[in-house]
Amino acid sequence: MPSSGSISLASFLRSRAGRVCVALRGATVNELLARAHAALAESQFLEFRLDSLDHPARSIAPIAQFLTEHKEVAAIATCRRKAYGGGFSGTLADELKILTAAARACCAIVDLEIESAEECTPAALESLRKAAAESNAALLISFHDFKKAVGPDAVFARIQRFSPEFVKIVTTAHTLTDSLNLLEWIQLRSGEAQLVGIAMGETGIPSRILSLRAGSAFTFASSSEGSETAPGQISAHTLKDLYRIEELDQATRIYGVIGNPVSHSLSPLMQNAAFHRERINSVYLPLKTDSLDDLLHLARKLPLSGLSVTMPHKQSILPHLANVDPLTSKLGACNTIRMGADGKLYGFNTDVAGIVRPLEKRLNLKNARVLILGAGGAARAAVYGLVEKCSQVAVWSRKDSSAKELAKSAGAATITAAQIAETPFDVIINATPCGMTGNPHPLPLENNAWKARLVFDLVYNPLDTPLLQAAHARGVATIQGYEMFVHQGARQFELWTGKPAPEAEMLRVVLHALKKPH
């Protein structure tokens, strides 16, 4: 069982410093302390990675001065040796000396890796423990595997032999199931010790966001994007403000975007902002996987309340759904899943809503003349959605056979490039990737080879695409592609919660993110 000292320290962390520890590195102690000062805006719980310094022993006095001036700060001192994944090239005796000095310098916790604990003589370890206790500091013994996910039970037994106040187990996830297994283990064993559990890597992100909810005493974050000290680490600002990590509890419903890649998806930003605005106890996660089995296992075991589905799963998920809405049946693609009260998965497609809703805000779609460029998944959603609204839809694609197949299946028409130049349209929709950042293909139409009252480009990176620029130059009204993204997400929110989506807030946060320099 954890000692009374660890319980009181854990209580202090919760009530004063919080449960998100910002991990800090620096080439010099001045750089380290500058980052510590900056990090105070996000957290009063800091980890000083002394092993990142050329001369860690010389850093103790300046750090002690910082902690004296900032008595609200709880600090962890770590000086991991190179053999065990750290940056310290000194001996075990040197490491113990530095950690002892750090404890006496007001650090609340000293982190000793399990390999060093096992290498220590009992007397040397007892000396460190005594020095920590005399300074009201706690001993944390940590395990890290930077290559694979390992069974935590054996590691836990290794660490518990030394009776530390805190047990830290960090593995590397290669699947979402690896993350899930660690979370389940924390929940099962957190009553036996003050545990800190993390799975590193992109597929380990769920463990970082849900670890406190599962029973972890605290978790680690970076001070900012780009200053991560471990793979998959998330900034403290993102953990606290976007994922509201310290507010999550067992009643929190969990949603996510599934696919590969998902790291740059704006869906977590958009949906979490919507949950926060509507005061809904839910969180939305990025869930990277190529494996349907991995996805389905997580969905049922976590469990997930709903999912946004991206490539490569939009078609392959269909046989695993208990039922789908008519649009999903027509399109042969599902982008939204809701977990039913019966534990079964139900599929929907909101891509159509993402296209139709922005248009309906601007014109009457009945009998509107609409040209759709492309014949892929986005074009398919546009064609079916607008035919259902009784628009007069024409499809053009560089692959004439694809355009004909799509038009025939949906009850639309095809058109040639020559006919486009002679035909006035109410709306032109670009459903190709032409104009997207990094896409080498030129625009599907010449700048002056079309006539329209409104142009809707489904590409939203960049915001102002070449097609939209051409429309602006001709005085034609436009719709930027991010509106499609937001409106399909708004429909997902409604399907999951049964509440109207806060569209204005969702549009605001997505547009703000897209305008940020990258």
N, C-alpha and C positions, 0 to 999 in steps of 0.2 A: 504493500500500500504506500501511497506517497506520504512523505513526511509532512508534519504540520508546517514546517518552513516553506515547503514547495507550495502548499495550499495558500498560505498567506501571500507569497510572491505572486502566484497565479491570480489571486484576488486583486492585488495591486495592479497587475498588468491590465486586467479587465476594467478596473475602475478609474485608473489614472492614465497609464501609458497606452491603453488599447491593446488589441490583439494582432495588429499588423506590424511586424518588425521590418524596418527598411534596412536592407543589406547595403553596406557602403564599402567601396574600395577606393584607393588612391595611391599614386606612385610616391607621394610624400605625405607627411603628417599634415602639412598645411592644406594640401589638396583634400585629404580625408576630412579634415575639420570644416573646410569650406562646404563640402557636400553635406556634412552633418548639419550645419547651420541651415542650409537650403531645405533639407529634409524635414526640419521641424514644422514647416508649413503643413505637412501631411501627417506626421506621426511623432510622438514622443517616445517611441520604442525603436532603438537603433542597434544595428549590428556593426561593430567595427572589425572589418577583415584585416587584422594586423598582418596576416601573411601576404598581403598585397604590397607591403612597404619594404623598402630596402633595409631599413634599420628599425624593426618593430620595437625593440627594447627602448629606443630613444623616444618613442611616441607616447609612452605611458604618462609621463608628466604633463605634456600638453593636453592629452585626453582627460586626465584627472582635473585639470583646470577647467576644461569645457564642462565636465559633469558637475563641478562645484558651482559653476555659474548657472547651470540649467538643472536644478534639483528635481524638476518634473520629469526628466529623462530617465528611462530605464535602458541600460546598455548591455549588449552581449559582446564579449571579447572572444574572437576566434583567431587561432594561429595555426591552421592546419598545415601539416608538412606535405611536401611535394609528392612523396610516395603514396599519399592517401587523397590526392585530388586537390591539394592546396598549393600555395605558392611559397611556403617557408622552407628554406634550405638548411636550417639549423638542425641540431640534434634534439632528441626527446628531452634531455635535461634543459636545453635552451627553451624549448616550448613550455615546459612546466614552470620555469622561472618567469617567463613572460606572462603566463596566465595567472600565476600567483600575484605578480605585481599589478595586473589588471584588476583582480579582485580587490586588492587593497586600495586601488585607485577609484573605487566607487562603482565599478561595473557590477550590475545586478546578477549577471549570469556569465560563467566561463564555459566555453564549449571545448570539450576534449574528445577527439575521435576515438572510436572503440579500439582501433588497432593500437593506438598509443596507450590507452587504458590497460590493454592486455599485455603490453610490453613493459609497463611500469612495474617496479617492485611495489609490494603492498605499502611499504613505508613512504615511498615517494608519492603515491596516490593519496595516502592518508594526510601527508603534509599539505598537498594542494587542497584537499577537502577541508582541513582544519583552517587554513588561511582564508578560504572562502567563507566558512561559517563565522569566523571572527569578524568578518567585514559585512555580515548579513547578505552574502552573495550565495548563489546556488550553483551547483555543478550540473551541467548538461553533458551527457555522453551521446555522441552522434555516430550514425552509420550512413555512408553514401555508396551507392553503386551507380556509376556513371554510364553503364552499358546496358543493363537489363533490369527487369522487374524481378524481385526475389521474394520468396515467402517471408513475411515479417515475423512469424512466430519464433523461428530459430534466432533471428537477429535480436528480437526482444529478450529472449532468454540470455543471450550473450551479454547484453547491456545490463539487465537487471541484477546480474551477479555482483555488480559494483554499487548497487543501491543509489543511483544518482537521483537528484530532485526532478530532473527532466530527462525524457528519452526522446531522441530525434532519429527518425528513420526516413531516409530519402532514397528512392529507387528511380529507375528510368522506365517510363511507360512506352510501349510500342503499339498498344491498342487501347481503346476506351475501356475495355474490360480490365486491363491492368490498373487503370485509375479507380474503377469501381471496386475491385478487390481490396485495394488499400483503404478506400473509404469505409467499406464494410468492416474491415479489420479494426480501424480506429474506433468505430462505433461500438464494436464488441468489447474492446480492451481498454477503452479510455477510463473506465472506473478503477483500473488497477494501477495506473501511473499517470503522471502529467505527460501526455504524449504530444509529439509534433510529428505529423506525417505528411509527406509530399511525394508525388510522382513527377519527375522532371520530363521535359519534352512537350511538344505541341499536343500530343494526345493525353498528356498528364494535366492539362489545364483544368479540367473538371475537379481534380483533386485539390488544386490550389484554391478554387473558388468555394468549394463545398466542404473543405476540411474543418473549418470552425463549426459548421453545422453538424458535422459528424462527431465532434468531440475533441478535436485538436486544441491544445492549450493556446497556441498561437500559430501564425504562419508567416512566411517571408515574402517581401516585395522588393522591387527595385525603386530607386528614388525617382526615376524618370524613364521614359522610353529610350532605349539605347544604352542604358547603364546597368543592364542585367548582370547578376553575378552567377546565374545558373540558367540552363536551357528551359524555356517556357515560363520564366519568371515574369510577373505582371507588375506594372507600376502601382505604388500605393494609392495614387489618385484614382486609377482605374478600378482597383479592387474596392475602394471605399465608395466612390461616387457613382460609378457605372453599375457595379455588381452588388453594392450595399452589403458587403460580405459580413459585417458585424451585426446586421439585422436579420440574416437568414436563420430560420428555425425549422423544426420538423414539419410545420404546417406550410412551409414555402413550397409552392408548385414550381416544377422545373421544366423549362422549355429549352429548345436549342436549334441551331442550324447545323444540319448534317451534310457532309460532303468532303471533297478534297479538290481544291484548297478551300479553306474557310478563314485563314488567318487575317485576311484583309476585308472580310465581310463587314458591312455596316449594319447588318441585322441586329447584332447584340446591342449596339448603341441605340438604334431606333426602338426596338421592343422594350429594352430596359427603361428607356426614357418614358415610354408609354405606360408601363407598369407603375413607375414612380409617380407620374402625373395623376394617374387614376387611383393611387394608393392601394394597389393590388399586391398582395404578398406572393410575388412570383419573381423568378429570375430566369434569364435567357442566356445560354452558354454557346460558345463555338465548340463544335464536336467534330473533329477531323477523323474520318475513317473511309477506307475504300471497301471495307468488308460489311456486307449485309448482316452476316451472323453477329458481328461485333455490335452493329447498330441495334439489332433486335434484342440482343441480350441486355444491353444497357437500357433500352426503352422499357423493358418489362421488369427489370430488377431494381432500377433506381427508385421508383419508376419515373418515366417522363410523362408529363401531361400533354405535350404537343411538340411538333417538330416542323421546321421549315426544311424542305428537301431540295438539295441542289444536285448538280452533276457529281458523280455518275449514277445517282440512285433514282432519278425521277421515273424511269420505266421499270427498273428491276425490282422496285419495292412493291409493285402492284399485286403480284400473287400472294403477298403476305398481309394484305389488308382484308378486313372482314367485309367491308363495303366501301363503295366510292360514290361520289356525286356524279350527276350526268355529264358535267363538263370534263371531269377526269376520264370518264369512259370515252367521250368523243375524241379528246385530245390524245389519249393513250399515255398521259403523263400526270403524275401527282407531285405537287410542290408543297402540300400542307397535310399534316397528320394530326389527328386529335385522338387521345386515348379515351376510350369510352369507360363508363362506370363498370362495364363487364370485363374490363381489362383487355379488350380487343382494340385494334388499330383501325381507324376510319380515315379514308383519303378524300382530299378536296384539291381543287385547282383554283388558285386566286390570281394567276397571271392574267386571266381575262379581265378581272376587276381592275387590275393595275393599268390596263389599256383603256377600258371603257369609261371608268370613273373620271379621269382627267378630261376626256373628250366631252362627256355629258355636262361638265361644268361650263362648257364653252359653246356648245351647239346642240341642236336637235339631231339625233343620229338617224331617225327614221327617214329613209330615202336619201340620206347624205351620200354623196359620191366619194368613195374612199379608195385610194391607191395604196396597196401594201407592197413594199419592196422586200423581197426575201421569201424563203419557203421553209425555214427551219422552225425550231420550237417556238420562238417568240412570234414569228409570223403566223404560225398555226393558231396560237392563242388569239391573236388579233383578228384573223379571218373568221374563226368560229364565233368569237364574241360579237363582232360587228354584223355578221349575217343574222345572228339571233336578234339583234336590235333593228333588223330590217333595213340596214344600210345597203347601198349598191356597191359591192366590193369587187375590185379588180386586183389580181395578183400578178406581179412580175418578178422573175428571178433570172439570174444569169443561166441557171440550169432550167431550161424550158420544161423538161419532163417533170421536174419537181414542182414547178408552178402549176402545171396541168393536173398533177395528182392531188395537190392540196385543194385547188379550186373545185375539182370534181367532187371530192369527198365532202366539202363544206357547202356546196351549192353556190359558189362564187364564179367569177369569170376570170379569164386570163387576158393579158394585154401585151402588145409589143412595145418596144422603145419608141418606134415611129408614131404609134397611136398615142402614147403618153404625151408626146410633144404637142399633139393637136387637141388634147382633151382637157377641159378645165375640171379640176377636182375641188371638193370642199376640204378634203384632208389628204395629206400624204404622210404615211407612216414608214419610217425607216426601221425595219426589223432585221437588218443585216449588221455585222460588226464593222462595216466600213465607217471610217472616221474615228474609231476607238483608238486610244493611245496604244501604240505598238502594232496596230494592224496595218499591214503593208498595202492592202487593196485600196484603190481609189474609190471615190464616191460612185454609187451605182448609176447616178444620172449626172449629165452635164449641168452646170449651174443654171443655164437658161433653157434647158430642155424639158421644162415642166411648168404647169400653171396650177396654183392652189391658193386657197384662202388661209390655210393653216398647215403648218408642218410640225410633226411630232417625231422626234428622233429618240428611239429607245436606248441609244448609247448615252451614258452619263459620265464617262471619263474619256475626254474632257467634258466639262459642263457645256461649253459653247463649241459644239462640233462644227466641222466645215460645212455640213449641210445647213445647220442653223445659222451660221454666218452668212451663207448665201441667201437664206430667206430674209434675214435682217436687212441685207443690202437692197433687197427688192421690196421692202416694206411689208413683208408677209408675217403674220402672227405665228408664234412658235410655242411649243411645249418642250421643256427639257426632259431628258430621260429619267432624271431622278424621281420625277413625279410618278412614273410607272412603278418604280421600285417601292416608293412609299405607299402608294395606294394598294398594291398587292399585299404589303405588310400590314396595312390597316385592316384589310379584309381578314387576314390571318388572326389578328388580335381579336376581332369580333367573333370569329369561329371558336376561338379558345375560351374567351371570357364571357361571351353573351352580352357584352357592353359595347356602346359606340366607341370607336377608336378616336383618340385625341389627334386627329390628322394634322392640325396646325403645329402641334409640338413635334410630331414625327417629322414633318417637312422641315421644321426649323433646325433640328439637330443634325439631320442628314445634310442639308445644304451647308450648314456651318462646317461640318467635317470635310465636305468636298471642296470647300473654298480654302481650307488650310493648305499652306505650302508643304510639299512633301520632299 
